[in-house]
Amino acid sequence: MDLREFVKEKRALVNLTQAELAEKAGVGLRFVRELEQGKETLRLDKVNQVLQLFGYEMGPVEQKRNLK
């Protein structure tokens, strides 16, 4: 599941509109729309403002690479 799907799913579980989510997270409606549409460049601090409402945050994740 990618970030876009995760946020949509969590928002639906708590019955919030995009506008309500934006207001509760302290971000703009445009930001929530772009997040849920999968925009590739988003401010991490704002992403975390949204995710914190659901008890999550983004951070560094180790990439698994096949070294030959």
PDB file of N, CA, C and O in Angstrom:
ATOM      1  N   MET A   1       0.853  -1.177   0.000  1.00  0.00           N
ATOM      2  CA  MET A   1       0.000   0.000   0.000  1.00  0.00           C
ATOM      3  C   MET A   1       0.897   1.238   0.000  1.00  0.00           C
ATOM      4  O   MET A   1       1.852   1.332   0.772  1.00  0.00           O
ATOM      5  N   ASP A   2       0.576   2.170  -0.867  1.00  0.00           N
ATOM      6  CA  ASP A   2       1.370   3.397  -0.902  1.00  0.00           C
ATOM      7  C   ASP A   2       0.735   4.466  -0.009  1.00  0.00           C
ATOM      8  O   ASP A   2      -0.350   4.272   0.537  1.00  0.00           O
ATOM      9  N   LEU A   3       1.422   5.579   0.125  1.00  0.00           N
ATOM     10  CA  LEU A   3       0.985   6.652   1.019  1.00  0.00           C
ATOM     11  C   LEU A   3      -0.392   7.176   0.634  1.00  0.00           C
ATOM     12  O   LEU A   3      -1.234   7.427   1.496  1.00  0.00           O
ATOM     13  N   ARG A   4      -0.611   7.338  -0.654  1.00  0.00           N
ATOM     14  CA  ARG A   4      -1.894   7.844  -1.167  1.00  0.00           C
ATOM     15  C   ARG A   4      -3.040   6.961  -0.696  1.00  0.00           C
ATOM     16  O   ARG A   4      -4.034   7.454  -0.164  1.00  0.00           O
ATOM     17  N   GLU A   5      -2.899   5.668  -0.892  1.00  0.00           N
ATOM     18  CA  GLU A   5      -3.941   4.718  -0.486  1.00  0.00           C
ATOM     19  C   GLU A   5      -4.102   4.677   1.033  1.00  0.00           C
ATOM     20  O   GLU A   5      -5.219   4.584   1.543  1.00  0.00           O
ATOM     21  N   PHE A   6      -2.982   4.747   1.747  1.00  0.00           N
ATOM     22  CA  PHE A   6      -3.012   4.702   3.209  1.00  0.00           C
ATOM     23  C   PHE A   6      -3.835   5.853   3.782  1.00  0.00           C
ATOM     24  O   PHE A   6      -4.689   5.642   4.643  1.00  0.00           O
ATOM     25  N   VAL A   7      -3.577   7.068   3.302  1.00  0.00           N
ATOM     26  CA  VAL A   7      -4.282   8.237   3.821  1.00  0.00           C
ATOM     27  C   VAL A   7      -5.762   8.159   3.464  1.00  0.00           C
ATOM     28  O   VAL A   7      -6.616   8.445   4.304  1.00  0.00           O
ATOM     29  N   LYS A   8      -6.073   7.778   2.237  1.00  0.00           N
ATOM     30  CA  LYS A   8      -7.485   7.653   1.832  1.00  0.00           C
ATOM     31  C   LYS A   8      -8.212   6.652   2.721  1.00  0.00           C
ATOM     32  O   LYS A   8      -9.327   6.906   3.176  1.00  0.00           O
ATOM     33  N   GLU A   9      -7.569   5.510   2.964  1.00  0.00           N
ATOM     34  CA  GLU A   9      -8.183   4.459   3.774  1.00  0.00           C
ATOM     35  C   GLU A   9      -8.413   4.926   5.215  1.00  0.00           C
ATOM     36  O   GLU A   9      -9.494   4.738   5.772  1.00  0.00           O
ATOM     37  N   LYS A  10      -7.398   5.527   5.804  1.00  0.00           N
ATOM     38  CA  LYS A  10      -7.518   6.006   7.185  1.00  0.00           C
ATOM     39  C   LYS A  10      -8.579   7.098   7.301  1.00  0.00           C
ATOM     40  O   LYS A  10      -9.340   7.123   8.268  1.00  0.00           O
ATOM     41  N   ARG A  11      -8.630   7.994   6.326  1.00  0.00           N
ATOM     42  CA  ARG A  11      -9.625   9.070   6.341  1.00  0.00           C
ATOM     43  C   ARG A  11     -11.030   8.491   6.251  1.00  0.00           C
ATOM     44  O   ARG A  11     -11.938   8.952   6.942  1.00  0.00           O
ATOM     45  N   ALA A  12     -11.214   7.488   5.407  1.00  0.00           N
ATOM     46  CA  ALA A  12     -12.525   6.860   5.255  1.00  0.00           C
ATOM     47  C   ALA A  12     -12.945   6.139   6.536  1.00  0.00           C
ATOM     48  O   ALA A  12     -14.124   6.140   6.891  1.00  0.00           O
ATOM     49  N   LEU A  13     -11.990   5.528   7.225  1.00  0.00           N
ATOM     50  CA  LEU A  13     -12.300   4.803   8.460  1.00  0.00           C
ATOM     51  C   LEU A  13     -12.856   5.713   9.552  1.00  0.00           C
ATOM     52  O   LEU A  13     -13.663   5.282  10.376  1.00  0.00           O
ATOM     53  N   VAL A  14     -12.427   6.961   9.555  1.00  0.00           N
ATOM     54  CA  VAL A  14     -12.900   7.897  10.580  1.00  0.00           C
ATOM     55  C   VAL A  14     -13.951   8.868  10.026  1.00  0.00           C
ATOM     56  O   VAL A  14     -14.315   9.850  10.673  1.00  0.00           O
ATOM     57  N   ASN A  15     -14.421   8.569   8.828  1.00  0.00           N
ATOM     58  CA  ASN A  15     -15.514   9.338   8.204  1.00  0.00           C
ATOM     59  C   ASN A  15     -15.240  10.837   8.117  1.00  0.00           C
ATOM     60  O   ASN A  15     -16.074  11.651   8.512  1.00  0.00           O
ATOM     61  N   LEU A  16     -14.067  11.193   7.598  1.00  0.00           N
ATOM     62  CA  LEU A  16     -13.732  12.598   7.399  1.00  0.00           C
ATOM     63  C   LEU A  16     -13.716  12.920   5.910  1.00  0.00           C
ATOM     64  O   LEU A  16     -13.290  12.099   5.098  1.00  0.00           O
ATOM     65  N   THR A  17     -14.174  14.101   5.557  1.00  0.00           N
ATOM     66  CA  THR A  17     -14.001  14.581   4.195  1.00  0.00           C
ATOM     67  C   THR A  17     -12.562  15.080   4.054  1.00  0.00           C
ATOM     68  O   THR A  17     -11.846  15.229   5.044  1.00  0.00           O
ATOM     69  N   GLN A  18     -12.155  15.331   2.829  1.00  0.00           N
ATOM     70  CA  GLN A  18     -10.822  15.900   2.632  1.00  0.00           C
ATOM     71  C   GLN A  18     -10.709  17.242   3.332  1.00  0.00           C
ATOM     72  O   GLN A  18      -9.679  17.542   3.935  1.00  0.00           O
ATOM     73  N   ALA A  19     -11.750  18.047   3.257  1.00  0.00           N
ATOM     74  CA  ALA A  19     -11.729  19.370   3.894  1.00  0.00           C
ATOM     75  C   ALA A  19     -11.622  19.249   5.408  1.00  0.00           C
ATOM     76  O   ALA A  19     -10.894  20.017   6.037  1.00  0.00           O
ATOM     77  N   GLU A  20     -12.333  18.302   5.998  1.00  0.00           N
ATOM     78  CA  GLU A  20     -12.266  18.104   7.448  1.00  0.00           C
ATOM     79  C   GLU A  20     -10.884  17.623   7.869  1.00  0.00           C
ATOM     80  O   GLU A  20     -10.353  18.057   8.891  1.00  0.00           O
ATOM     81  N   LEU A  21     -10.306  16.729   7.082  1.00  0.00           N
ATOM     82  CA  LEU A  21      -8.957  16.244   7.379  1.00  0.00           C
ATOM     83  C   LEU A  21      -7.958  17.390   7.315  1.00  0.00           C
ATOM     84  O   LEU A  21      -7.106  17.528   8.193  1.00  0.00           O
ATOM     85  N   ALA A  22      -8.062  18.203   6.287  1.00  0.00           N
ATOM     86  CA  ALA A  22      -7.158  19.343   6.134  1.00  0.00           C
ATOM     87  C   ALA A  22      -7.253  20.280   7.344  1.00  0.00           C
ATOM     88  O   ALA A  22      -6.237  20.728   7.874  1.00  0.00           O
ATOM     89  N   GLU A  23      -8.469  20.563   7.764  1.00  0.00           N
ATOM     90  CA  GLU A  23      -8.666  21.467   8.896  1.00  0.00           C
ATOM     91  C   GLU A  23      -8.081  20.872  10.180  1.00  0.00           C
ATOM     92  O   GLU A  23      -7.372  21.559  10.915  1.00  0.00           O
ATOM     93  N   LYS A  24      -8.373  19.611  10.444  1.00  0.00           N
ATOM     94  CA  LYS A  24      -7.872  18.974  11.666  1.00  0.00           C
ATOM     95  C   LYS A  24      -6.354  18.857  11.680  1.00  0.00           C
ATOM     96  O   LYS A  24      -5.733  18.948  12.739  1.00  0.00           O
ATOM     97  N   ALA A  25      -5.751  18.654  10.506  1.00  0.00           N
ATOM     98  CA  ALA A  25      -4.304  18.497  10.418  1.00  0.00           C
ATOM     99  C   ALA A  25      -3.578  19.832  10.339  1.00  0.00           C
ATOM    100  O   ALA A  25      -2.367  19.895  10.551  1.00  0.00           O
ATOM    101  N   GLY A  26      -4.305  20.891  10.038  1.00  0.00           N
ATOM    102  CA  GLY A  26      -3.673  22.202   9.921  1.00  0.00           C
ATOM    103  C   GLY A  26      -2.934  22.395   8.607  1.00  0.00           C
ATOM    104  O   GLY A  26      -1.942  23.121   8.536  1.00  0.00           O
ATOM    105  N   VAL A  27      -3.434  21.730   7.563  1.00  0.00           N
ATOM    106  CA  VAL A  27      -2.864  21.881   6.221  1.00  0.00           C
ATOM    107  C   VAL A  27      -3.971  22.337   5.294  1.00  0.00           C
ATOM    108  O   VAL A  27      -5.142  22.340   5.673  1.00  0.00           O
ATOM    109  N   GLY A  28      -3.610  22.718   4.089  1.00  0.00           N
ATOM    110  CA  GLY A  28      -4.609  23.171   3.134  1.00  0.00           C
ATOM    111  C   GLY A  28      -5.326  22.019   2.455  1.00  0.00           C
ATOM    112  O   GLY A  28      -4.805  20.907   2.364  1.00  0.00           O
ATOM    113  N   LEU A  29      -6.523  22.304   1.984  1.00  0.00           N
ATOM    114  CA  LEU A  29      -7.292  21.302   1.246  1.00  0.00           C
ATOM    115  C   LEU A  29      -6.536  20.860   0.002  1.00  0.00           C
ATOM    116  O   LEU A  29      -6.541  19.677  -0.340  1.00  0.00           O
ATOM    117  N   ARG A  30      -5.894  21.787  -0.670  1.00  0.00           N
ATOM    118  CA  ARG A  30      -5.118  21.443  -1.867  1.00  0.00           C
ATOM    119  C   ARG A  30      -4.036  20.419  -1.525  1.00  0.00           C
ATOM    120  O   ARG A  30      -3.792  19.490  -2.296  1.00  0.00           O
ATOM    121  N   PHE A  31      -3.389  20.588  -0.373  1.00  0.00           N
ATOM    122  CA  PHE A  31      -2.349  19.642   0.029  1.00  0.00           C
ATOM    123  C   PHE A  31      -2.934  18.238   0.196  1.00  0.00           C
ATOM    124  O   PHE A  31      -2.347  17.265  -0.277  1.00  0.00           O
ATOM    125  N   VAL A  32      -4.084  18.126   0.864  1.00  0.00           N
ATOM    126  CA  VAL A  32      -4.710  16.814   1.069  1.00  0.00           C
ATOM    127  C   VAL A  32      -5.080  16.194  -0.278  1.00  0.00           C
ATOM    128  O   VAL A  32      -4.876  14.999  -0.489  1.00  0.00           O
ATOM    129  N   ARG A  33      -5.614  16.986  -1.172  1.00  0.00           N
ATOM    130  CA  ARG A  33      -5.970  16.474  -2.500  1.00  0.00           C
ATOM    131  C   ARG A  33      -4.737  15.960  -3.242  1.00  0.00           C
ATOM    132  O   ARG A  33      -4.763  14.883  -3.839  1.00  0.00           O
ATOM    133  N   GLU A  34      -3.668  16.734  -3.198  1.00  0.00           N
ATOM    134  CA  GLU A  34      -2.434  16.315  -3.872  1.00  0.00           C
ATOM    135  C   GLU A  34      -1.860  15.060  -3.228  1.00  0.00           C
ATOM    136  O   GLU A  34      -1.369  14.173  -3.926  1.00  0.00           O
ATOM    137  N   LEU A  35      -1.918  14.982  -1.923  1.00  0.00           N
ATOM    138  CA  LEU A  35      -1.446  13.800  -1.205  1.00  0.00           C
ATOM    139  C   LEU A  35      -2.226  12.567  -1.636  1.00  0.00           C
ATOM    140  O   LEU A  35      -1.633  11.527  -1.923  1.00  0.00           O
ATOM    141  N   GLU A  36      -3.544  12.673  -1.684  1.00  0.00           N
ATOM    142  CA  GLU A  36      -4.382  11.532  -2.043  1.00  0.00           C
ATOM    143  C   GLU A  36      -4.345  11.216  -3.535  1.00  0.00           C
ATOM    144  O   GLU A  36      -4.764  10.136  -3.950  1.00  0.00           O
ATOM    145  N   GLN A  37      -3.855  12.140  -4.333  1.00  0.00           N
ATOM    146  CA  GLN A  37      -3.702  11.891  -5.760  1.00  0.00           C
ATOM    147  C   GLN A  37      -2.320  11.327  -6.093  1.00  0.00           C
ATOM    148  O   GLN A  37      -2.040  10.983  -7.241  1.00  0.00           O
ATOM    149  N   GLY A  38      -1.467  11.238  -5.086  1.00  0.00           N
ATOM    150  CA  GLY A  38      -0.154  10.637  -5.290  1.00  0.00           C
ATOM    151  C   GLY A  38       0.911  11.564  -5.830  1.00  0.00           C
ATOM    152  O   GLY A  38       1.860  11.110  -6.469  1.00  0.00           O
ATOM    153  N   LYS A  39       0.771  12.854  -5.587  1.00  0.00           N
ATOM    154  CA  LYS A  39       1.807  13.795  -6.038  1.00  0.00           C
ATOM    155  C   LYS A  39       3.157  13.340  -5.491  1.00  0.00           C
ATOM    156  O   LYS A  39       3.276  12.980  -4.320  1.00  0.00           O
ATOM    157  N   GLU A  40       4.154  13.363  -6.340  1.00  0.00           N
ATOM    158  CA  GLU A  40       5.458  12.814  -5.969  1.00  0.00           C
ATOM    159  C   GLU A  40       6.298  13.725  -5.091  1.00  0.00           C
ATOM    160  O   GLU A  40       7.178  13.246  -4.376  1.00  0.00           O
ATOM    161  N   THR A  41       6.048  15.023  -5.127  1.00  0.00           N
ATOM    162  CA  THR A  41       6.830  15.945  -4.308  1.00  0.00           C
ATOM    163  C   THR A  41       5.905  16.651  -3.324  1.00  0.00           C
ATOM    164  O   THR A  41       5.090  17.493  -3.701  1.00  0.00           O
ATOM    165  N   LEU A  42       6.051  16.289  -2.065  1.00  0.00           N
ATOM    166  CA  LEU A  42       5.257  16.875  -0.989  1.00  0.00           C
ATOM    167  C   LEU A  42       6.177  17.207   0.174  1.00  0.00           C
ATOM    168  O   LEU A  42       7.200  16.551   0.365  1.00  0.00           O
ATOM    169  N   ARG A  43       5.823  18.210   0.943  1.00  0.00           N
ATOM    170  CA  ARG A  43       6.628  18.555   2.124  1.00  0.00           C
ATOM    171  C   ARG A  43       6.426  17.501   3.204  1.00  0.00           C
ATOM    172  O   ARG A  43       5.300  17.200   3.601  1.00  0.00           O
ATOM    173  N   LEU A  44       7.533  16.950   3.667  1.00  0.00           N
ATOM    174  CA  LEU A  44       7.484  15.888   4.664  1.00  0.00           C
ATOM    175  C   LEU A  44       6.851  16.361   5.967  1.00  0.00           C
ATOM    176  O   LEU A  44       6.134  15.593   6.609  1.00  0.00           O
ATOM    177  N   ASP A  45       7.097  17.599   6.372  1.00  0.00           N
ATOM    178  CA  ASP A  45       6.500  18.079   7.616  1.00  0.00           C
ATOM    179  C   ASP A  45       4.977  18.106   7.527  1.00  0.00           C
ATOM    180  O   ASP A  45       4.291  17.796   8.500  1.00  0.00           O
ATOM    181  N   LYS A  46       4.452  18.475   6.365  1.00  0.00           N
ATOM    182  CA  LYS A  46       3.004  18.492   6.192  1.00  0.00           C
ATOM    183  C   LYS A  46       2.433  17.074   6.099  1.00  0.00           C
ATOM    184  O   LYS A  46       1.349  16.799   6.614  1.00  0.00           O
ATOM    185  N   VAL A  47       3.163  16.187   5.444  1.00  0.00           N
ATOM    186  CA  VAL A  47       2.729  14.779   5.400  1.00  0.00           C
ATOM    187  C   VAL A  47       2.613  14.255   6.823  1.00  0.00           C
ATOM    188  O   VAL A  47       1.641  13.581   7.165  1.00  0.00           O
ATOM    189  N   ASN A  48       3.601  14.565   7.648  1.00  0.00           N
ATOM    190  CA  ASN A  48       3.580  14.090   9.034  1.00  0.00           C
ATOM    191  C   ASN A  48       2.465  14.738   9.847  1.00  0.00           C
ATOM    192  O   ASN A  48       1.934  14.108  10.761  1.00  0.00           O
ATOM    193  N   GLN A  49       2.099  15.970   9.540  1.00  0.00           N
ATOM    194  CA  GLN A  49       0.961  16.600  10.228  1.00  0.00           C
ATOM    195  C   GLN A  49      -0.308  15.789   9.978  1.00  0.00           C
ATOM    196  O   GLN A  49      -1.108  15.584  10.891  1.00  0.00           O
ATOM    197  N   VAL A  50      -0.487  15.335   8.754  1.00  0.00           N
ATOM    198  CA  VAL A  50      -1.663  14.530   8.408  1.00  0.00           C
ATOM    199  C   VAL A  50      -1.566  13.157   9.068  1.00  0.00           C
ATOM    200  O   VAL A  50      -2.526  12.696   9.686  1.00  0.00           O
ATOM    201  N   LEU A  51      -0.420  12.510   8.940  1.00  0.00           N
ATOM    202  CA  LEU A  51      -0.274  11.155   9.478  1.00  0.00           C
ATOM    203  C   LEU A  51      -0.405  11.112  11.000  1.00  0.00           C
ATOM    204  O   LEU A  51      -0.883  10.118  11.546  1.00  0.00           O
ATOM    205  N   GLN A  52       0.007  12.161  11.683  1.00  0.00           N
ATOM    206  CA  GLN A  52      -0.070  12.181  13.145  1.00  0.00           C
ATOM    207  C   GLN A  52      -1.502  12.061  13.652  1.00  0.00           C
ATOM    208  O   GLN A  52      -1.725  11.567  14.758  1.00  0.00           O
ATOM    209  N   LEU A  53      -2.461  12.499  12.870  1.00  0.00           N
ATOM    210  CA  LEU A  53      -3.866  12.349  13.262  1.00  0.00           C
ATOM    211  C   LEU A  53      -4.254  10.877  13.397  1.00  0.00           C
ATOM    212  O   LEU A  53      -5.171  10.528  14.141  1.00  0.00           O
ATOM    213  N   PHE A  54      -3.545  10.025  12.667  1.00  0.00           N
ATOM    214  CA  PHE A  54      -3.836   8.593  12.679  1.00  0.00           C
ATOM    215  C   PHE A  54      -2.827   7.799  13.508  1.00  0.00           C
ATOM    216  O   PHE A  54      -2.876   6.570  13.548  1.00  0.00           O
ATOM    217  N   GLY A  55      -1.909   8.516  14.172  1.00  0.00           N
ATOM    218  CA  GLY A  55      -0.918   7.860  15.012  1.00  0.00           C
ATOM    219  C   GLY A  55       0.293   7.335  14.261  1.00  0.00           C
ATOM    220  O   GLY A  55       0.928   6.380  14.708  1.00  0.00           O
ATOM    221  N   TYR A  56       0.623   7.941  13.129  1.00  0.00           N
ATOM    222  CA  TYR A  56       1.760   7.510  12.312  1.00  0.00           C
ATOM    223  C   TYR A  56       2.646   8.694  11.967  1.00  0.00           C
ATOM    224  O   TYR A  56       2.266   9.849  12.158  1.00  0.00           O
ATOM    225  N   GLU A  57       3.832   8.389  11.457  1.00  0.00           N
ATOM    226  CA  GLU A  57       4.711   9.410  10.893  1.00  0.00           C
ATOM    227  C   GLU A  57       5.622   8.763   9.872  1.00  0.00           C
ATOM    228  O   GLU A  57       5.883   7.562   9.925  1.00  0.00           O
ATOM    229  N   MET A  58       6.106   9.577   8.937  1.00  0.00           N
ATOM    230  CA  MET A  58       7.046   9.109   7.917  1.00  0.00           C
ATOM    231  C   MET A  58       8.450   9.291   8.459  1.00  0.00           C
ATOM    232  O   MET A  58       8.713  10.179   9.269  1.00  0.00           O
ATOM    233  N   GLY A  59       9.339   8.441   8.001  1.00  0.00           N
ATOM    234  CA  GLY A  59      10.724   8.551   8.390  1.00  0.00           C
ATOM    235  C   GLY A  59      11.602   7.762   7.449  1.00  0.00           C
ATOM    236  O   GLY A  59      11.103   7.184   6.483  1.00  0.00           O
ATOM    237  N   PRO A  60      12.892   7.722   7.705  1.00  0.00           N
ATOM    238  CA  PRO A  60      13.802   6.985   6.845  1.00  0.00           C
ATOM    239  C   PRO A  60      13.506   5.490   6.897  1.00  0.00           C
ATOM    240  O   PRO A  60      13.260   4.920   7.959  1.00  0.00           O
ATOM    241  N   VAL A  61      13.537   4.883   5.733  1.00  0.00           N
ATOM    242  CA  VAL A  61      13.335   3.443   5.619  1.00  0.00           C
ATOM    243  C   VAL A  61      14.491   2.870   4.824  1.00  0.00           C
ATOM    244  O   VAL A  61      14.813   3.356   3.740  1.00  0.00           O
ATOM    245  N   GLU A  62      15.102   1.853   5.357  1.00  0.00           N
ATOM    246  CA  GLU A  62      16.234   1.237   4.667  1.00  0.00           C
ATOM    247  C   GLU A  62      15.765   0.566   3.383  1.00  0.00           C
ATOM    248  O   GLU A  62      14.766  -0.154   3.368  1.00  0.00           O
ATOM    249  N   GLN A  63      16.499   0.813   2.316  1.00  0.00           N
ATOM    250  CA  GLN A  63      16.191   0.180   1.044  1.00  0.00           C
ATOM    251  C   GLN A  63      16.914  -1.151   0.970  1.00  0.00           C
ATOM    252  O   GLN A  63      18.080  -1.266   1.347  1.00  0.00           O
ATOM    253  N   LYS A  64      16.209  -2.145   0.481  1.00  0.00           N
ATOM    254  CA  LYS A  64      16.840  -3.463   0.286  1.00  0.00           C
ATOM    255  C   LYS A  64      17.360  -3.517  -1.129  1.00  0.00           C
ATOM    256  O   LYS A  64      16.611  -3.338  -2.089  1.00  0.00           O
ATOM    257  N   ARG A  65      18.639  -3.762  -1.248  1.00  0.00           N
ATOM    258  CA  ARG A  65      19.269  -3.792  -2.565  1.00  0.00           C
ATOM    259  C   ARG A  65      19.935  -5.131  -2.772  1.00  0.00           C
ATOM    260  O   ARG A  65      20.451  -5.745  -1.838  1.00  0.00           O
ATOM    261  N   ASN A  66      19.913  -5.556  -3.982  1.00  0.00           N
ATOM    262  CA  ASN A  66      20.619  -6.790  -4.341  1.00  0.00           C
ATOM    263  C   ASN A  66      22.010  -6.406  -4.816  1.00  0.00           C
ATOM    264  O   ASN A  66      22.179  -5.879  -5.915  1.00  0.00           O
ATOM    265  N   LEU A  67      22.993  -6.672  -3.989  1.00  0.00           N
ATOM    266  CA  LEU A  67      24.378  -6.377  -4.364  1.00  0.00           C
ATOM    267  C   LEU A  67      24.941  -7.602  -5.043  1.00  0.00           C
ATOM    268  O   LEU A  67      24.834  -8.717  -4.533  1.00  0.00           O
ATOM    269  N   LYS A  68      25.539  -7.388  -6.192  1.00  0.00           N
ATOM    270  CA  LYS A  68      26.109  -8.519  -6.961  1.00  0.00           C
ATOM    271  C   LYS A  68      27.604  -8.525  -6.879  1.00  0.00           C
ATOM    272  O   LYS A  68      28.251  -9.396  -7.460  1.00  0.00           O
TER     273      LYS A  68
END
